[in-house]
């Protein structure tokens, strides 16, 4: 088949490369100028993706915010993996997303929207508590702009709001204060074909902060651990409740729900209506079925017998400066075109992200410093950890950094989730 991947920031380069290696024709369109060299030497590129849409059997949009393009192509009869207006709104409009989750019977955390940092600070002074700050709209992609309060009276959140006011007022147009919840942070996701969820669900645990022990700035993710489950208590309490709403709009793609689980129940935090990163890279470690055939089935609204490994998978993000910050000068000084070397072959556990293949050498590309994801799997979480980190030790990139504790949380989180009957 012929696949066209459309991307602003080359997020799905690894998935596109996988589909190409399965024997399909692949074109990769990158819209952002600073990211256009990502995937060079791996994939055939095009600038005019709209002119190539007719050529493609399947068009894949790899991020949120492309609903208009995806829906136009679907109306023309094109098979498309990617969002729709409902999915985009679920993710980008937090109020709407929370209202939809409440409407299907889930208990949501109290939250309040603000367009003024001063008004939010005044609110906290009037109602001291522990809060989480989350930007609305596209600003939420800047993960460093989210903040989880640590103080029970909210003093640290007030200080952070002052910082945001000075440095990010032009970026954050509106934001949400959400009451903090204590429990196990867990997510469950599945692939939706426009009518129903297809195949097993993916239970995953994100590690969002830069340093071990969840210390440092929020990066989006420094790694994830996961396993696959068939329909069960967690699925029925979450994804199953959203199926009719996703079907009403014909959503086709990956849908993930981030939650806080406790002995008192499940509280949804936010929806992700797109591939997750590095989730999709790690899912490639756990999925046995051909990705090209699976993506085509999702795009066409067909059922598919998705085969997945038993056990656990983990993925470790390898990053370089300036990640997680945006600093073109720092990237040029420390990371641009740096050669990636290997002490020994890593095999299928190597997932290039912001990279290119030039004259036989792997080199860093783009501008973010999000270099690669290294994956491993095993019958236990500890086996998956050992396999992944043995592969990490084989990779050499100047100024590379990564977390060494991906998957360790499972020892405690797994026991609690099993005791509460969720897994």
Beta strands, then each sheet from edge to edge (+ up, - down):
strand 1: 2-7
strand 2: 25-30
strand 3: 44-45
strand 4: 58-61
strand 5: 79-81
strand 6: 107-108
strand 7: 111-114
strand 8: 131-135
strand 9: 147-148
strand 10: 175-179
strand 11: 184-193
strand 12: 197-206
strand 13: 209-211
strand 14: 215-218
strand 15: 223-229
strand 16: 252-262
strand 17: 265-272
strand 18: 312-319
strand 19: 339-342
strand 20: 350-352
strand 21: 355-358
strand 22: 361-364
strand 23: 370-378
strand 24: 395-396
sheet 1: 3+ 2+ 1+ 4+ 5+
sheet 2: 6+ 17+ 16- 11+ 12- 15+ 18- 23+ 20-
sheet 3: 7+ 10- 8+ 9-
sheet 4: 13+ 14-
sheet 5: 21+ 22- 19+ 24-
end
